[in-house]
Amino acid sequence: MPYDGIVASGVVWELSGLLSGGRIEKIYQTEQDEIILLCHSMREKYRLLLSASPANPRIHLTKQKKENPAFAPPFCMVLRKHIQGGKISEITQEGFDRVISIKIDTYNEMGDPIEKKLIIEIMGRHSNIMLVSPGGVIYDAIKHIDSSMSSLREVLPAHPYVLPPQQDKISPNDKRLILEFTTRDIPEDFKGSMSSYLLESISGFSPLLCKTICNKAGVSPQNPARLLSQEEKKLVFNELINVCDHIAGHMYRPAVIIDDPTAGNYEAVDFHCLDTVFDNFKVKNFSSINLMLDEFYTQKDIVERSRQKKSSIKKQLSNAVSRAEKKLQIYDSALRESENFDNLRIKGELITANMYILKGGESSIDVVNYYSDSGEILSIELDKNKSAAANAQIYYKKYKKKKSTYENALQSLKKCSEELAYLKSVEEHLESCVESADIAEIKEELSEQGYYGLRQENNRKSSKKNTTKIAEGSPISTFTTDGYEILIGKNNKQNDTLTLRTSNPNDLWFHVKDAPGSHVILRISQKDCIITNKAVTEAAIEAARHSSLKSSSKVEVDYTRVKYVKKPSGAKPGRVIYTNQKTIIVSPNT
């Protein structure tokens, strides 16, 4: 269910009961398009979130705490100047439109009492947050909209605030008009479905709510409205009246729809604040709409913002992988072209060994190739203008040059292969991480390795050399069904720390065979502790799940004692070599 006018109405009703008379103690701008008001009301502290995010615009109470920027953005400074310390007198909604006003009693520069409004408009990519004076003039907005961006309405400091265009619809709270609506005929020129008829007629309704009303009435939402029988229309309108009664009486049933009912592990798919029916889904009920929205949007917002933050890193990684693959092809081609360099040395030595039969002026010589097991006759081309010794030297020089090319190509190929494997491992870790701190760790790792162009970026952002390093996060911790602890690295730096510093020599180390993935440690409390096959299998499954082969049906996983895992000198983060390993085949989807 989208954050429609009905949800907004429920939020305003709850906020009015909790925050009216409360004081705004602190104000933070945690994101470019997001404000947090720390409020104190009725001996309780609340965090009120206002977001103008294009993807997830909303207003609700939140328990989530985000890191505040070192320097407050300009809009945040304006809010602090005008309303910090102010008292919330009223929270209202413009009908059932998604325009919510927070009226705040404060004082002007002369010490006179004055009422200001903090207005949030929840309108998708046009969402905005504005501070408005008593005279209806905009102090500032989180997004400035000029005439080049909108020909209908400018949102700029010192401009008058104008409400968004109003829709001529019936309020769900106007019982007389609702009853009148249910008794009149559907216009002859209306060609849409019954669901769309409700959507175009009732204020604050979303497509999902309209479809739900039809479904609960036993009528297909797609059926053309004018083709419904009188009985079908009666069923739909009765359900509409029932929904409007629930809205007017604030009889909400907030719940998040989930697709995995496993305790503590689910993905929020949608939400509703009324008694909405969702087939084939489970629901998690909440005691308030604000709690429901906080649960739903916190998870959704984390995923969306992490996707945005990962986007530029993915692009740079993709470019780096493409460059490495092209270099790999070049080195591989050079290697194949120069791999027969030893034949040149053999020809030089055969010329030297057969100088006695050369009289001078020959363009070739046929000799027995005593380097070959079969001893075949080998024809060697000669420069007839040069002596036998000079011809031999020509082949020796070609041999040295081609050998050098081969050795350099071999070394470069190895280095490039390692670089490609490293980049692939970073891609895998980046794909798996969601938390902002984990993304920041990967970004810092790439910067330290000279990728992503972040060194220059960091220099631009900081004039000081002592830039604060990002604290390394903790690995994932879980337990086998028989009680052994499993630790899983979330990126290459964590992999190194986990394997080379944190783990004990006799712990078991797991890694998917010949593919990028996390280092996985199965902790062993005692030196001679017997590890169950079940624990080994479960740790191997975790290694497979946290690898590039997680979608495969069968995955080979190597495991060995940590003491047999070493890091080569100069190797990139996450790269190790190991011995004394065993291999187990597991299914990541088990």
N, C-alpha and C positions, 0 to 999 in steps of 0.2 A: 504494500500500500504506500503510495507516495505521501510526502508530507503535505497533505491537502488542507483545505479550510476547516474540515472537521477535526483533524488532528491538531491544527493550530488553535482551534477553539478550546479543545480539552487542555492543551498546554497552558493557555492563558488563564483558564479557570483554576488550574492547580497552582500556577505561579502567583496568582492574585491572593490565594489563601496563605501562601508561604512567605511571600516577599513584601507584600503591601505594608508600609510602615518601617521596612528594613532600611539599613544604611549601606551605601556602597563604600567599602573600605579601601579596596585596591582595584586597579584596572591593568590588565595585561593584553598585549597583542601577540599571541603565541604563533600565529601564522599570518601570512600576507593578507588573508581575507577572514580572519577570525579574532574575536574579542572574548576575553574572560572578565566578568565582573565578580569580584569577591564581595559577597553581601553578608551582613550580620542582621538577623531578624529573629525575634522571639527566642533569644539566647542560643540560637543555632547559627552556624556558618554555612553558606551555600556558595557554590561556584556556578554562575549562570553563563552559559556559552551562547554566543551569537555568531553564526557563521554565514558568510556570503559566498561560500565555495560554490562554483558553478555546478559541481557534481552533487554535493550534499548540503545545500543551504538549509538552515534550521535555527531554532532557538529552543533550548531546554536546559535543565540542570544537569550537571555532570560531576562525577567523582574522579574523573581522569585528570591527572596532572601532567602538563607538558613543560618542557624546558623553555624558560623565557629568554628572549634574545638579550644580548649584552646591552644593546642600545634600543630604547623604545622608538618605534616608527612615529612619524609625524601625527598620524591620526590618533594614535594612543596618547600622545602628549596633549593633543587638543581635548580628548575626553578627560584626562587627569586634571587639566586646568579647569574645566567647566563643571564636571559632575562628581569627581572623587570627593567623598565626604557627604554627598547629597543623600536625601531621603526619598525612597520610592513611594510615591503617593498613590499611583494607580497603574495597572497594566491592562491595556484595551486592545481590541481587534476591530478592524474596519469591516463591520458586517461579518461575513464568512470568507472574506478575501484574506490572502496570506500576507497581510500588512499589520504588524504588531507594534504598538507604541508603549514605551515605558516612560511615564511621567515622573520627573524627578524635581523635588523641591530643593533649591539651593540658594546661593546669594550671588549678587553681581559684585562688581569691583567697589561699589559704594556701600556694600553691606546690606542692601535692600533684598528682601525675599523675592525670588523669581522662580518660575517653573519652566524647565527645559524638557525636551522630548528626545529620547533615543529611539529611533524608528528602524525596524528591520523589515525589508521587503523580500519575501521568499518567492523568487520568480525564476528559478533555473539559472541560466548564465547571466540573466539581468538582475540577479539578487544584489542587494546593497544594504549598507548600514549607514545611517545618517544621524547627526546631532543637529537639532532644530531649535531655534530661539522661540521665545513666547510669541513673537510677531510672525512666526512661520518662515523665517529666513534660515537657510542652511549655514551652520557654522563650518562643518566639514563633512566629508563622506569617505568611507573606506575605498570606494571606487569613484573616480571623477568621470562623468559622462558629459562630453561637450556636443555641440551641434553636428560635428563630423561623425560622431558615433551614433547619435539618435536625433532624428528630426522632430520627434514628438515631445521629448522631455529632457532638459538639461539638468544634471545633478552636479552642481559646482558650489564652492563657498561663496557666500554673499548673494546667492540666487534664491528666489522664493521656492519653498518646497511645494510641489504639486503632486497630489495623489495619482497613482497609476489609473488609467482609464477604468471606470466602473462597468461591471457587467449587469445587464438587466435580467436578473434571475430572482427566483423566489427563495426567501430565507427559510431554512429548515425549522426555525423557531416560530415562524408565523403560521400558527395552526390553521387560521381561517383561510389563508391563501393556499396552504397545502391541501386542505379539504376541497377547496374550490378547484384546484388543479386536478385532483383525482376524479372529479365528476364531469369535467368538460371533455369534449371530443378532441381527439388528436387531429391537428390541422391536416387538411387534404393534401397540401403541398409538401408535407413532411415525408421524406422517402427513407429515412434512416431506421436503424434498429431500435428496439425498446430501450436498450441500454443507453444508446446515444441520445434518445429523447429525454431520459432522466438527466443525463449529463448536461444537456443544453438548457435545462429548465431549472434545476435546483442549485443554489449557490453553495460553494464549498465542496461539492461532490467530486470525487475522482472517478476515472473509468473503472477502476477495480471495485469501488464501492457500488457503483451502478450495476456492474455485472453480478456482484454478490447478491444484491436485492432480487434480481431476476432469477438467479440460481435457487435462492432460498424459497422463491415463490413457485419453483418448478417449471419455469419458462426459460427457454434458451435465450441468452442475451443477444444473439445474432438475429433472432427472428424480426422481420420488419414490424414496426410498431402498429401500423395500420391494418396489418393482416391478423393481429391477435383477436381471439374471440373475446366477448364481453367477460366471460368467466376468467380467462387468462389475465386480462387487464385488471380485473378486480383483485386477483391474487397478488399481482405486482404492486398495485396501489396500496393494498392492505399492509404489505411488507414495507413499503415506503413510509407509511404512517407510523408503523412500529419503530423503524429506524429513527425517524424524526422525534418520536417520543423519547427514545433513549438519549438522543443528542440533547434535547431540551432538559431532560432530567439528569444529565451528566452521569448516565449509567454506562460507564465505560468498562470494557474487558480487554485491557492492553495485553498483547502477547507478541512474541517474536516467532516467526515460522522458521523451522530448522530442517535441514536435510540429513542430519546425522544425530540421532538421539543418544548416542553414547555419552555418558556423563562426563562433563568437562571437556568434551571434544566435539564441537559441532560448528557448522557454518550457518550464519544468519542469512536467510534467503529473502525474507520480507517481514513486514510487521502489520498489525492492525490494532485499532483501539476500540472497535465494536465487535459484535459477535459474528465475525467473518468466517466463512467455511473455506478450508483449503484441503482438497482431496490429496491423499498420498503424502502428506507432510505431517510432521509432529509440531507441537507448539510448546513454547516456554512462557508461562504466564507471569505477569508482574503486577505489583500492587499499585503502580501509578504509571501514567503515560510517560512522565519524565524519566523514570527508571528504564522503561522499555526503550525509549529513544536513545538513551545513553548507551545501553547495551548494544543496540543495533548499529548505531552510527559510529561508535568507537571502533568496532571491528571493521566496518565498511570503510571508515575514514583511514584507518591504518593501512588497509590494503591499497586504497586508491592513492594515498600520498606516497606510499612506498613504491608503487608503480611509477609515479611521476618522477620520484628521486632516482629510481633505477634506470629510467629511460635513457638519459644522457650517458650514463656509465655503460649501458648495454651497447649504445651506438659506438662509443669509443673502443669498447672491447671487440665488437664486430669488425671494426676497421683494423685493429691490431691483429686479429686472427687472419683477416684477408691478406694483410701484408706478410705475415709469417708464412702462410700457405704458398704465396707467390714466391717468396725467397726459397722455400723448401723445394719447389719445382725447379728453380734455377740451379740450386746446389745439386739436386738429384740428377739433373741433365748433365751438369759439369762432371759429376762423379762417373756417370756412365760413359761419357766421351773420353775420359782419361783413365779408365780402369785398366786398360791394356798397356799401361806405360812400360811394363817390364819387357815387352816385346822389342822396344827400341833399344834397351840395354843389350838384349841378346843379339840383335843385329849388329850393334857396335862391336861386341866381343867376337862375333863370328867373322866380321871383316878383319879385325886385328889378328885373329888366329889364322886367316887365309891370305895374309898380305903377300906371301911368297909366290902365289899363283897369279897375282895381279901385275900386269905389265904397264898399266896406265892407259887411259882413254876409254875404259869399259863403261858402259851405261848400266850394267847390272852384273851380278855374280850369283851363280848357283852353288850352294854349299850344303854339306850335311849338317842338319840341326842337331848337334849332339846334346842339346838341352831337352830335346823331346825323347820320350821313351821309345817311340817308333823309329826315330832317326831318319825322318823324311827329308827330302831335298827342299831347301828353302831358297827362293829367289829374292835377292836384295837389290833394290834400286841404288844406283851410284850416280854421283855427279862426275861425268867423264872429264871435266876440266880440273878436278881436284885429285890429289894423291889418295892412296889407300888410307893413310893415317888421318888425313883431313876428313875423308868420308866417315871414318869411324868416330871422329870427334863430333861431326854433325849429329850422328845418332845419339851420342852420349849427352850432348846439350839438349836435344829434344826430349831425351829420357828424363833428365833432371827437371826440365820445365814442366813436363806432363806429370811427373811424380809429385812435384810441389803443388800443382793444380789439384791433383787427386787428394793429397793430404789436407790441403786447405779446405777443399770442398767437403771432405769427410768430417773435419772438425766443425765447419760451419753447419753442416747438415745435422750433426749431433746437437750442437748448441741451439739451432733453430727448432729441432724436434722437441727439445726440452722446453723452449719458450712456448711453443704451441701447446704442449701438454699443460704447462702452467696456466696459460690463458684460458684453456678449456676448463681447467679446474676452477678458476675464478668465475667463469660463466655459470658453472654448475652451482657454486655457492651463492652467487648473486640471485640466481633463479629461485633458490630455496628460502632466502631470507625475507622477512617482512618488517621487522623492527627497524626504526630509523637508525638506532645505534649500530646495528649490524651492518647496515648499508654504509654508514659513515666509516666503519672499520675497513670495509673492502675498498672504499674510495681512498682512504689513507694508505692502505697497503699498495694500491696501484700507483699512488703518488710517489711513495718511497722507492718503487721499482722503476720509476721514470716513465710510467704510462699515464694516459688520460690528460696530459698537459696540466696537471694540478700544481706542479712546482711554481710555474709562472702565476697561476691563479692565486695560490697562497701568498706569493710575494706581493701581488696587487692588493690583497685584502689586508695584509699586515705590514706595517712599516718597521716592526720590531723583529729581531731574529729569533727571539725566544717564543716561537709560536707554541701554543698549548697542544700537546699530543692528546689524541683521543684515547681514553682509558680502554684497555682491552676487555671485551665482554667475557662472560662465562659460557662454557660449553653447555650443551643440552645434557641434562641429567635425567636418567630414567632407571628402572629396575627390572630385572628379569622376574618371571613368575615365582622363581625359587629364591629371590632376595638378593641377587648380586647386582651391584651398581654398574650401570653402563654410562660412559661419558662420550659425547659426540661433538667434534669440532664443527663450528659453523662457518669458518673461513680458514684460509691457509695459515694465517698468523696464529689462530687458535689451535690449529692442527699441530704446529711446531711446539707451542707451549705445552699442549696436552701430552704429546708423545715424548718430547725431549726433556721436559722440566717437571711437569706435575706427576707423571705416572711413575710407579715403582718398576724396577727391572723385571720382576716376575709377573706383572700384569700382562694380560693378553691384548695384543694389538690386532685390529681387523681393518682390512681395506679391500674394496672391490678389485678384482683382478683386471689389470690392463685397461683401466678406465678412470676418469676423474671421479673423485668422491671424498667424503669426510674420513678423517682418522677416527676410529672407534676403539675405545678402551673398555675392557672388561676387568673391573677391579678385583684383585685377589688379596684378601686380608692377611693370609699367612703364606709363608714361602712354599710349604708343601701341601697347601690346601687343594683338595680334589675338586676340580670344576666339573659340573654335570654337563652331559652332552646337550641337555635342554638349554642351559645357559649359553653355551657356545653357539648353538643354532640361533637363539634369539638375538645375540649380539651380531651374528653374521647377517641376520635379516635387517637389523638397523643399519649396518654398513651398506647393504644393497639399497635400502630405502633412501639413504642419503648419498646417492650417487647418480651419475648420468644414465645408469641402467635400471632405474627404479620402475620403469614401465615394462621391463622384460618379464617373461614368465619364469625363467630360470637364470640365476646369476651365480657366477663363480666368485667366491670370496676367499682371499688368503688370510691366514692368521698365524701369529707367532708370538713369542715372548718379547716384551718391550726391549729387553737387553740385546736382542738381535736386530734392532732397527737403528740405523745410523743415517746421519745427514752428510752427504758429500760436501766437501769444502767449496764454498762459493755458490752452492745450489740455491735456487729460488725458494721462497716460502712454501712449505707444504711438501717439498720433494724429499723423499728419503729412499734408502735402499735397505733391503732386509734379506735375511737368510733363515734357514731352519723352519721354513713355513710349511703349513698344511693347507689344503684347499677343501672347501666345503661348498656344495651347491644348494642354494636356497631360493625360495620364491618371495620377492618383496611384498607381494599382496597377501601373504599368509596372515 
